[in-house]
Amino acid sequence: WVLTGCAGPNPNPGERTVDIAWTSGDYGRAFSEVQEHAEAGEPWAQLRIAIFYENGWGVDEKIALAEQYYKKTI
């Protein structure tokens, strides 16, 4: 088997769905998809939800909450 351009299965279920919605400008869907994963402590989701809160994408802008999520990813 030869796989080109593929790093294998994504170990973060939901990440691709969130990224597709996000890059398509569907911030509301991306936020609702990522919220559960962020609250469950998944670092990839915490980073993305921090970005959503910082920029007000799909949710009201909340800088303090964005900072909390950013700190969780450190």
PDB file of N, CA, C and O in Angstrom:
ATOM      1  N   TRP A   1       0.835  -1.184   0.000  1.00  0.00           N
ATOM      2  CA  TRP A   1       0.000   0.000   0.000  1.00  0.00           C
ATOM      3  C   TRP A   1       0.877   1.244   0.000  1.00  0.00           C
ATOM      4  O   TRP A   1       1.897   1.318   0.685  1.00  0.00           O
ATOM      5  N   VAL A   2       0.451   2.194  -0.775  1.00  0.00           N
ATOM      6  CA  VAL A   2       1.164   3.455  -0.807  1.00  0.00           C
ATOM      7  C   VAL A   2       0.169   4.557  -0.477  1.00  0.00           C
ATOM      8  O   VAL A   2      -0.834   4.734  -1.168  1.00  0.00           O
ATOM      9  N   LEU A   3       0.455   5.278   0.567  1.00  0.00           N
ATOM     10  CA  LEU A   3      -0.380   6.415   0.945  1.00  0.00           C
ATOM     11  C   LEU A   3       0.415   7.685   0.710  1.00  0.00           C
ATOM     12  O   LEU A   3       1.538   7.824   1.194  1.00  0.00           O
ATOM     13  N   THR A   4      -0.152   8.575  -0.008  1.00  0.00           N
ATOM     14  CA  THR A   4       0.533   9.845  -0.231  1.00  0.00           C
ATOM     15  C   THR A   4      -0.304  10.967   0.334  1.00  0.00           C
ATOM     16  O   THR A   4      -1.518  11.019   0.140  1.00  0.00           O
ATOM     17  N   GLY A   5       0.354  11.851   1.028  1.00  0.00           N
ATOM     18  CA  GLY A   5      -0.345  13.009   1.576  1.00  0.00           C
ATOM     19  C   GLY A   5      -1.261  12.681   2.732  1.00  0.00           C
ATOM     20  O   GLY A   5      -2.187  13.441   3.020  1.00  0.00           O
ATOM     21  N   CYS A   6      -1.028  11.576   3.397  1.00  0.00           N
ATOM     22  CA  CYS A   6      -1.891  11.181   4.502  1.00  0.00           C
ATOM     23  C   CYS A   6      -1.020  10.763   5.673  1.00  0.00           C
ATOM     24  O   CYS A   6      -0.136   9.917   5.537  1.00  0.00           O
ATOM     25  N   ALA A   7      -1.277  11.357   6.807  1.00  0.00           N
ATOM     26  CA  ALA A   7      -0.520  11.018   8.002  1.00  0.00           C
ATOM     27  C   ALA A   7      -1.206   9.919   8.793  1.00  0.00           C
ATOM     28  O   ALA A   7      -0.759   9.579   9.888  1.00  0.00           O
ATOM     29  N   GLY A   8      -2.276   9.362   8.264  1.00  0.00           N
ATOM     30  CA  GLY A   8      -3.008   8.323   8.965  1.00  0.00           C
ATOM     31  C   GLY A   8      -4.266   8.889   9.585  1.00  0.00           C
ATOM     32  O   GLY A   8      -4.600  10.056   9.380  1.00  0.00           O
ATOM     33  N   PRO A   9      -4.958   8.065  10.339  1.00  0.00           N
ATOM     34  CA  PRO A   9      -6.208   8.517  10.938  1.00  0.00           C
ATOM     35  C   PRO A   9      -5.971   9.633  11.953  1.00  0.00           C
ATOM     36  O   PRO A   9      -4.973   9.636  12.674  1.00  0.00           O
ATOM     37  N   ASN A  10      -6.881  10.552  11.993  1.00  0.00           N
ATOM     38  CA  ASN A  10      -6.770  11.659  12.937  1.00  0.00           C
ATOM     39  C   ASN A  10      -7.081  11.139  14.340  1.00  0.00           C
ATOM     40  O   ASN A  10      -8.148  10.565  14.555  1.00  0.00           O
ATOM     41  N   PRO A  11      -6.179  11.325  15.289  1.00  0.00           N
ATOM     42  CA  PRO A  11      -6.414  10.829  16.647  1.00  0.00           C
ATOM     43  C   PRO A  11      -7.408  11.681  17.439  1.00  0.00           C
ATOM     44  O   PRO A  11      -7.746  11.342  18.573  1.00  0.00           O
ATOM     45  N   ASN A  12      -7.875  12.780  16.851  1.00  0.00           N
ATOM     46  CA  ASN A  12      -8.793  13.687  17.542  1.00  0.00           C
ATOM     47  C   ASN A  12     -10.159  13.679  16.867  1.00  0.00           C
ATOM     48  O   ASN A  12     -10.408  14.496  15.980  1.00  0.00           O
ATOM     49  N   PRO A  13     -11.053  12.769  17.270  1.00  0.00           N
ATOM     50  CA  PRO A  13     -12.377  12.733  16.657  1.00  0.00           C
ATOM     51  C   PRO A  13     -13.068  14.099  16.784  1.00  0.00           C
ATOM     52  O   PRO A  13     -13.089  14.707  17.854  1.00  0.00           O
ATOM     53  N   GLY A  14     -13.618  14.550  15.684  1.00  0.00           N
ATOM     54  CA  GLY A  14     -14.314  15.830  15.677  1.00  0.00           C
ATOM     55  C   GLY A  14     -13.475  16.981  15.161  1.00  0.00           C
ATOM     56  O   GLY A  14     -14.020  17.996  14.727  1.00  0.00           O
ATOM     57  N   GLU A  15     -12.168  16.843  15.200  1.00  0.00           N
ATOM     58  CA  GLU A  15     -11.287  17.944  14.809  1.00  0.00           C
ATOM     59  C   GLU A  15     -11.490  18.343  13.351  1.00  0.00           C
ATOM     60  O   GLU A  15     -11.601  19.529  13.044  1.00  0.00           O
ATOM     61  N   ARG A  16     -11.539  17.376  12.465  1.00  0.00           N
ATOM     62  CA  ARG A  16     -11.694  17.678  11.043  1.00  0.00           C
ATOM     63  C   ARG A  16     -13.038  18.362  10.774  1.00  0.00           C
ATOM     64  O   ARG A  16     -13.102  19.315   9.998  1.00  0.00           O
ATOM     65  N   THR A  17     -14.101  17.883  11.404  1.00  0.00           N
ATOM     66  CA  THR A  17     -15.425  18.479  11.232  1.00  0.00           C
ATOM     67  C   THR A  17     -15.411  19.937  11.662  1.00  0.00           C
ATOM     68  O   THR A  17     -15.960  20.801  10.978  1.00  0.00           O
ATOM     69  N   VAL A  18     -14.785  20.205  12.792  1.00  0.00           N
ATOM     70  CA  VAL A  18     -14.681  21.572  13.299  1.00  0.00           C
ATOM     71  C   VAL A  18     -13.878  22.430  12.339  1.00  0.00           C
ATOM     72  O   VAL A  18     -14.285  23.546  12.014  1.00  0.00           O
ATOM     73  N   ASP A  19     -12.751  21.926  11.886  1.00  0.00           N
ATOM     74  CA  ASP A  19     -11.890  22.703  10.997  1.00  0.00           C
ATOM     75  C   ASP A  19     -12.565  23.000   9.659  1.00  0.00           C
ATOM     76  O   ASP A  19     -12.390  24.087   9.109  1.00  0.00           O
ATOM     77  N   ILE A  20     -13.322  22.059   9.137  1.00  0.00           N
ATOM     78  CA  ILE A  20     -14.027  22.294   7.874  1.00  0.00           C
ATOM     79  C   ILE A  20     -15.083  23.386   8.065  1.00  0.00           C
ATOM     80  O   ILE A  20     -15.193  24.295   7.242  1.00  0.00           O
ATOM     81  N   ALA A  21     -15.849  23.298   9.137  1.00  0.00           N
ATOM     82  CA  ALA A  21     -16.866  24.327   9.401  1.00  0.00           C
ATOM     83  C   ALA A  21     -16.211  25.679   9.626  1.00  0.00           C
ATOM     84  O   ALA A  21     -16.686  26.697   9.123  1.00  0.00           O
ATOM     85  N   TRP A  22     -15.120  25.690  10.381  1.00  0.00           N
ATOM     86  CA  TRP A  22     -14.416  26.934  10.704  1.00  0.00           C
ATOM     87  C   TRP A  22     -13.878  27.594   9.447  1.00  0.00           C
ATOM     88  O   TRP A  22     -14.113  28.781   9.219  1.00  0.00           O
ATOM     89  N   THR A  23     -13.166  26.843   8.637  1.00  0.00           N
ATOM     90  CA  THR A  23     -12.558  27.437   7.444  1.00  0.00           C
ATOM     91  C   THR A  23     -13.591  27.785   6.380  1.00  0.00           C
ATOM     92  O   THR A  23     -13.302  28.552   5.461  1.00  0.00           O
ATOM     93  N   SER A  24     -14.786  27.229   6.498  1.00  0.00           N
ATOM     94  CA  SER A  24     -15.873  27.573   5.578  1.00  0.00           C
ATOM     95  C   SER A  24     -16.656  28.790   6.063  1.00  0.00           C
ATOM     96  O   SER A  24     -17.567  29.259   5.380  1.00  0.00           O
ATOM     97  N   GLY A  25     -16.299  29.299   7.243  1.00  0.00           N
ATOM     98  CA  GLY A  25     -16.984  30.465   7.797  1.00  0.00           C
ATOM     99  C   GLY A  25     -18.253  30.127   8.561  1.00  0.00           C
ATOM    100  O   GLY A  25     -19.002  31.028   8.939  1.00  0.00           O
ATOM    101  N   ASP A  26     -18.509  28.840   8.796  1.00  0.00           N
ATOM    102  CA  ASP A  26     -19.685  28.420   9.558  1.00  0.00           C
ATOM    103  C   ASP A  26     -19.305  28.342  11.035  1.00  0.00           C
ATOM    104  O   ASP A  26     -19.245  27.261  11.621  1.00  0.00           O
ATOM    105  N   TYR A  27     -19.050  29.515  11.623  1.00  0.00           N
ATOM    106  CA  TYR A  27     -18.526  29.585  12.986  1.00  0.00           C
ATOM    107  C   TYR A  27     -19.492  29.029  14.028  1.00  0.00           C
ATOM    108  O   TYR A  27     -19.066  28.408  15.003  1.00  0.00           O
ATOM    109  N   GLY A  28     -20.783  29.248  13.826  1.00  0.00           N
ATOM    110  CA  GLY A  28     -21.761  28.722  14.778  1.00  0.00           C
ATOM    111  C   GLY A  28     -21.691  27.211  14.874  1.00  0.00           C
ATOM    112  O   GLY A  28     -21.694  26.654  15.971  1.00  0.00           O
ATOM    113  N   ARG A  29     -21.630  26.549  13.736  1.00  0.00           N
ATOM    114  CA  ARG A  29     -21.524  25.081  13.725  1.00  0.00           C
ATOM    115  C   ARG A  29     -20.189  24.642  14.313  1.00  0.00           C
ATOM    116  O   ARG A  29     -20.132  23.708  15.114  1.00  0.00           O
ATOM    117  N   ALA A  30     -19.120  25.318  13.914  1.00  0.00           N
ATOM    118  CA  ALA A  30     -17.794  24.952  14.424  1.00  0.00           C
ATOM    119  C   ALA A  30     -17.756  25.074  15.942  1.00  0.00           C
ATOM    120  O   ALA A  30     -17.228  24.200  16.631  1.00  0.00           O
ATOM    121  N   PHE A  31     -18.324  26.170  16.462  1.00  0.00           N
ATOM    122  CA  PHE A  31     -18.318  26.374  17.911  1.00  0.00           C
ATOM    123  C   PHE A  31     -19.119  25.286  18.612  1.00  0.00           C
ATOM    124  O   PHE A  31     -18.660  24.714  19.600  1.00  0.00           O
ATOM    125  N   SER A  32     -20.314  24.999  18.105  1.00  0.00           N
ATOM    126  CA  SER A  32     -21.137  23.985  18.777  1.00  0.00           C
ATOM    127  C   SER A  32     -20.476  22.609  18.727  1.00  0.00           C
ATOM    128  O   SER A  32     -20.607  21.820  19.662  1.00  0.00           O
ATOM    129  N   GLU A  33     -19.768  22.324  17.638  1.00  0.00           N
ATOM    130  CA  GLU A  33     -19.066  21.039  17.520  1.00  0.00           C
ATOM    131  C   GLU A  33     -17.875  20.950  18.477  1.00  0.00           C
ATOM    132  O   GLU A  33     -17.618  19.891  19.051  1.00  0.00           O
ATOM    133  N   VAL A  34     -17.152  22.052  18.648  1.00  0.00           N
ATOM    134  CA  VAL A  34     -15.914  22.027  19.429  1.00  0.00           C
ATOM    135  C   VAL A  34     -16.168  22.153  20.942  1.00  0.00           C
ATOM    136  O   VAL A  34     -15.342  21.718  21.744  1.00  0.00           O
ATOM    137  N   GLN A  35     -17.274  22.729  21.320  1.00  0.00           N
ATOM    138  CA  GLN A  35     -17.535  23.029  22.731  1.00  0.00           C
ATOM    139  C   GLN A  35     -17.454  21.787  23.622  1.00  0.00           C
ATOM    140  O   GLN A  35     -16.803  21.815  24.667  1.00  0.00           O
ATOM    141  N   GLU A  36     -18.097  20.724  23.221  1.00  0.00           N
ATOM    142  CA  GLU A  36     -18.089  19.490  24.025  1.00  0.00           C
ATOM    143  C   GLU A  36     -16.672  18.946  24.199  1.00  0.00           C
ATOM    144  O   GLU A  36     -16.297  18.501  25.284  1.00  0.00           O
ATOM    145  N   HIS A  37     -15.898  18.987  23.128  1.00  0.00           N
ATOM    146  CA  HIS A  37     -14.524  18.475  23.183  1.00  0.00           C
ATOM    147  C   HIS A  37     -13.642  19.359  24.086  1.00  0.00           C
ATOM    148  O   HIS A  37     -12.798  18.853  24.826  1.00  0.00           O
ATOM    149  N   ALA A  38     -13.847  20.674  24.014  1.00  0.00           N
ATOM    150  CA  ALA A  38     -13.063  21.587  24.852  1.00  0.00           C
ATOM    151  C   ALA A  38     -13.382  21.375  26.329  1.00  0.00           C
ATOM    152  O   ALA A  38     -12.483  21.343  27.169  1.00  0.00           O
ATOM    153  N   GLU A  39     -14.669  21.230  26.638  1.00  0.00           N
ATOM    154  CA  GLU A  39     -15.076  21.009  28.027  1.00  0.00           C
ATOM    155  C   GLU A  39     -14.596  19.660  28.548  1.00  0.00           C
ATOM    156  O   GLU A  39     -14.442  19.473  29.755  1.00  0.00           O
ATOM    157  N   ALA A  40     -14.359  18.712  27.626  1.00  0.00           N
ATOM    158  CA  ALA A  40     -13.844  17.390  28.014  1.00  0.00           C
ATOM    159  C   ALA A  40     -12.330  17.411  28.206  1.00  0.00           C
ATOM    160  O   ALA A  40     -11.732  16.404  28.584  1.00  0.00           O
ATOM    161  N   GLY A  41     -11.710  18.572  27.943  1.00  0.00           N
ATOM    162  CA  GLY A  41     -10.279  18.713  28.203  1.00  0.00           C
ATOM    163  C   GLY A  41      -9.369  18.388  27.039  1.00  0.00           C
ATOM    164  O   GLY A  41      -8.169  18.199  27.235  1.00  0.00           O
ATOM    165  N   GLU A  42      -9.907  18.318  25.832  1.00  0.00           N
ATOM    166  CA  GLU A  42      -9.079  17.990  24.674  1.00  0.00           C
ATOM    167  C   GLU A  42      -8.333  19.252  24.213  1.00  0.00           C
ATOM    168  O   GLU A  42      -8.964  20.238  23.831  1.00  0.00           O
ATOM    169  N   PRO A  43      -6.992  19.221  24.250  1.00  0.00           N
ATOM    170  CA  PRO A  43      -6.196  20.416  23.940  1.00  0.00           C
ATOM    171  C   PRO A  43      -6.480  21.034  22.571  1.00  0.00           C
ATOM    172  O   PRO A  43      -6.551  22.257  22.458  1.00  0.00           O
ATOM    173  N   TRP A  44      -6.643  20.212  21.525  1.00  0.00           N
ATOM    174  CA  TRP A  44      -6.916  20.772  20.198  1.00  0.00           C
ATOM    175  C   TRP A  44      -8.198  21.603  20.223  1.00  0.00           C
ATOM    176  O   TRP A  44      -8.281  22.644  19.572  1.00  0.00           O
ATOM    177  N   ALA A  45      -9.193  21.142  20.973  1.00  0.00           N
ATOM    178  CA  ALA A  45     -10.474  21.844  21.045  1.00  0.00           C
ATOM    179  C   ALA A  45     -10.378  23.084  21.939  1.00  0.00           C
ATOM    180  O   ALA A  45     -11.012  24.102  21.659  1.00  0.00           O
ATOM    181  N   GLN A  46      -9.595  22.999  23.001  1.00  0.00           N
ATOM    182  CA  GLN A  46      -9.426  24.154  23.876  1.00  0.00           C
ATOM    183  C   GLN A  46      -8.757  25.310  23.137  1.00  0.00           C
ATOM    184  O   GLN A  46      -9.111  26.472  23.337  1.00  0.00           O
ATOM    185  N   LEU A  47      -7.794  24.986  22.285  1.00  0.00           N
ATOM    186  CA  LEU A  47      -7.142  26.021  21.491  1.00  0.00           C
ATOM    187  C   LEU A  47      -8.138  26.675  20.536  1.00  0.00           C
ATOM    188  O   LEU A  47      -8.190  27.901  20.433  1.00  0.00           O
ATOM    189  N   ARG A  48      -8.914  25.874  19.853  1.00  0.00           N
ATOM    190  CA  ARG A  48      -9.864  26.426  18.895  1.00  0.00           C
ATOM    191  C   ARG A  48     -10.959  27.244  19.584  1.00  0.00           C
ATOM    192  O   ARG A  48     -11.328  28.312  19.095  1.00  0.00           O
ATOM    193  N   ILE A  49     -11.475  26.759  20.701  1.00  0.00           N
ATOM    194  CA  ILE A  49     -12.539  27.509  21.375  1.00  0.00           C
ATOM    195  C   ILE A  49     -11.993  28.826  21.923  1.00  0.00           C
ATOM    196  O   ILE A  49     -12.714  29.823  21.965  1.00  0.00           O
ATOM    197  N   ALA A  50     -10.737  28.840  22.339  1.00  0.00           N
ATOM    198  CA  ALA A  50     -10.118  30.095  22.773  1.00  0.00           C
ATOM    199  C   ALA A  50     -10.086  31.096  21.621  1.00  0.00           C
ATOM    200  O   ALA A  50     -10.361  32.280  21.813  1.00  0.00           O
ATOM    201  N   ILE A  51      -9.756  30.622  20.446  1.00  0.00           N
ATOM    202  CA  ILE A  51      -9.728  31.492  19.261  1.00  0.00           C
ATOM    203  C   ILE A  51     -11.127  32.009  18.957  1.00  0.00           C
ATOM    204  O   ILE A  51     -11.291  33.184  18.628  1.00  0.00           O
ATOM    205  N   PHE A  52     -12.139  31.152  19.062  1.00  0.00           N
ATOM    206  CA  PHE A  52     -13.514  31.579  18.808  1.00  0.00           C
ATOM    207  C   PHE A  52     -13.936  32.661  19.805  1.00  0.00           C
ATOM    208  O   PHE A  52     -14.524  33.671  19.417  1.00  0.00           O
ATOM    209  N   TYR A  53     -13.636  32.448  21.087  1.00  0.00           N
ATOM    210  CA  TYR A  53     -13.994  33.452  22.101  1.00  0.00           C
ATOM    211  C   TYR A  53     -13.212  34.749  21.903  1.00  0.00           C
ATOM    212  O   TYR A  53     -13.767  35.834  22.078  1.00  0.00           O
ATOM    213  N   GLU A  54     -11.961  34.652  21.549  1.00  0.00           N
ATOM    214  CA  GLU A  54     -11.145  35.847  21.351  1.00  0.00           C
ATOM    215  C   GLU A  54     -11.678  36.710  20.201  1.00  0.00           C
ATOM    216  O   GLU A  54     -11.684  37.938  20.288  1.00  0.00           O
ATOM    217  N   ASN A  55     -12.118  36.063  19.139  1.00  0.00           N
ATOM    218  CA  ASN A  55     -12.551  36.783  17.945  1.00  0.00           C
ATOM    219  C   ASN A  55     -14.061  36.971  17.827  1.00  0.00           C
ATOM    220  O   ASN A  55     -14.532  37.670  16.930  1.00  0.00           O
ATOM    221  N   GLY A  56     -14.822  36.350  18.730  1.00  0.00           N
ATOM    222  CA  GLY A  56     -16.272  36.446  18.639  1.00  0.00           C
ATOM    223  C   GLY A  56     -16.839  35.674  17.463  1.00  0.00           C
ATOM    224  O   GLY A  56     -17.836  36.089  16.873  1.00  0.00           O
ATOM    225  N   TRP A  57     -16.221  34.561  17.118  1.00  0.00           N
ATOM    226  CA  TRP A  57     -16.667  33.736  15.995  1.00  0.00           C
ATOM    227  C   TRP A  57     -17.636  32.672  16.487  1.00  0.00           C
ATOM    228  O   TRP A  57     -17.228  31.716  17.147  1.00  0.00           O
ATOM    229  N   GLY A  58     -18.914  32.832  16.169  1.00  0.00           N
ATOM    230  CA  GLY A  58     -19.936  31.859  16.561  1.00  0.00           C
ATOM    231  C   GLY A  58     -20.372  31.995  17.994  1.00  0.00           C
ATOM    232  O   GLY A  58     -21.170  31.195  18.483  1.00  0.00           O
ATOM    233  N   VAL A  59     -19.858  33.001  18.676  1.00  0.00           N
ATOM    234  CA  VAL A  59     -20.147  33.208  20.099  1.00  0.00           C
ATOM    235  C   VAL A  59     -19.795  34.651  20.431  1.00  0.00           C
ATOM    236  O   VAL A  59     -19.016  35.281  19.715  1.00  0.00           O
ATOM    237  N   ASP A  60     -20.367  35.182  21.519  1.00  0.00           N
ATOM    238  CA  ASP A  60     -19.990  36.533  21.939  1.00  0.00           C
ATOM    239  C   ASP A  60     -18.512  36.566  22.312  1.00  0.00           C
ATOM    240  O   ASP A  60     -17.991  35.621  22.903  1.00  0.00           O
ATOM    241  N   GLU A  61     -17.847  37.654  21.963  1.00  0.00           N
ATOM    242  CA  GLU A  61     -16.432  37.813  22.308  1.00  0.00           C
ATOM    243  C   GLU A  61     -16.278  37.860  23.824  1.00  0.00           C
ATOM    244  O   GLU A  61     -16.929  38.656  24.501  1.00  0.00           O
ATOM    245  N   LYS A  62     -15.422  37.013  24.339  1.00  0.00           N
ATOM    246  CA  LYS A  62     -15.152  36.943  25.782  1.00  0.00           C
ATOM    247  C   LYS A  62     -13.661  36.706  25.969  1.00  0.00           C
ATOM    248  O   LYS A  62     -13.197  35.566  25.998  1.00  0.00           O
ATOM    249  N   ILE A  63     -12.930  37.786  26.093  1.00  0.00           N
ATOM    250  CA  ILE A  63     -11.472  37.713  26.171  1.00  0.00           C
ATOM    251  C   ILE A  63     -11.014  36.933  27.409  1.00  0.00           C
ATOM    252  O   ILE A  63     -10.104  36.109  27.322  1.00  0.00           O
ATOM    253  N   ALA A  64     -11.634  37.187  28.543  1.00  0.00           N
ATOM    254  CA  ALA A  64     -11.222  36.497  29.776  1.00  0.00           C
ATOM    255  C   ALA A  64     -11.396  34.978  29.628  1.00  0.00           C
ATOM    256  O   ALA A  64     -10.543  34.207  30.069  1.00  0.00           O
ATOM    257  N   LEU A  65     -12.490  34.561  29.013  1.00  0.00           N
ATOM    258  CA  LEU A  65     -12.724  33.135  28.819  1.00  0.00           C
ATOM    259  C   LEU A  65     -11.736  32.567  27.797  1.00  0.00           C
ATOM    260  O   LEU A  65     -11.259  31.441  27.941  1.00  0.00           O
ATOM    261  N   ALA A  66     -11.436  33.351  26.772  1.00  0.00           N
ATOM    262  CA  ALA A  66     -10.423  32.928  25.793  1.00  0.00           C
ATOM    263  C   ALA A  66      -9.091  32.697  26.498  1.00  0.00           C
ATOM    264  O   ALA A  66      -8.423  31.694  26.246  1.00  0.00           O
ATOM    265  N   GLU A  67      -8.704  33.604  27.368  1.00  0.00           N
ATOM    266  CA  GLU A  67      -7.447  33.466  28.100  1.00  0.00           C
ATOM    267  C   GLU A  67      -7.435  32.196  28.944  1.00  0.00           C
ATOM    268  O   GLU A  67      -6.417  31.508  29.022  1.00  0.00           O
ATOM    269  N   GLN A  68      -8.571  31.883  29.578  1.00  0.00           N
ATOM    270  CA  GLN A  68      -8.648  30.664  30.394  1.00  0.00           C
ATOM    271  C   GLN A  68      -8.383  29.425  29.536  1.00  0.00           C
ATOM    272  O   GLN A  68      -7.638  28.529  29.933  1.00  0.00           O
ATOM    273  N   TYR A  69      -8.995  29.390  28.370  1.00  0.00           N
ATOM    274  CA  TYR A  69      -8.790  28.235  27.491  1.00  0.00           C
ATOM    275  C   TYR A  69      -7.385  28.183  26.926  1.00  0.00           C
ATOM    276  O   TYR A  69      -6.808  27.104  26.787  1.00  0.00           O
ATOM    277  N   TYR A  70      -6.824  29.355  26.594  1.00  0.00           N
ATOM    278  CA  TYR A  70      -5.431  29.377  26.113  1.00  0.00           C
ATOM    279  C   TYR A  70      -4.506  28.800  27.182  1.00  0.00           C
ATOM    280  O   TYR A  70      -3.615  28.010  26.870  1.00  0.00           O
ATOM    281  N   LYS A  71      -4.711  29.186  28.432  1.00  0.00           N
ATOM    282  CA  LYS A  71      -3.842  28.706  29.513  1.00  0.00           C
ATOM    283  C   LYS A  71      -3.934  27.193  29.702  1.00  0.00           C
ATOM    284  O   LYS A  71      -2.968  26.560  30.130  1.00  0.00           O
ATOM    285  N   LYS A  72      -5.080  26.619  29.388  1.00  0.00           N
ATOM    286  CA  LYS A  72      -5.238  25.174  29.521  1.00  0.00           C
ATOM    287  C   LYS A  72      -4.409  24.421  28.492  1.00  0.00           C
ATOM    288  O   LYS A  72      -4.089  23.249  28.691  1.00  0.00           O
ATOM    289  N   THR A  73      -4.060  25.080  27.401  1.00  0.00           N
ATOM    290  CA  THR A  73      -3.319  24.405  26.340  1.00  0.00           C
ATOM    291  C   THR A  73      -1.808  24.458  26.551  1.00  0.00           C
ATOM    292  O   THR A  73      -1.050  23.845  25.798  1.00  0.00           O
ATOM    293  N   ILE A  74      -1.381  25.174  27.553  1.00  0.00           N
ATOM    294  CA  ILE A  74       0.052  25.313  27.818  1.00  0.00           C
ATOM    295  C   ILE A  74       0.584  24.093  28.537  1.00  0.00           C
ATOM    296  O   ILE A  74       1.774  24.027  28.845  1.00  0.00           O
TER     297      ILE A  74
END
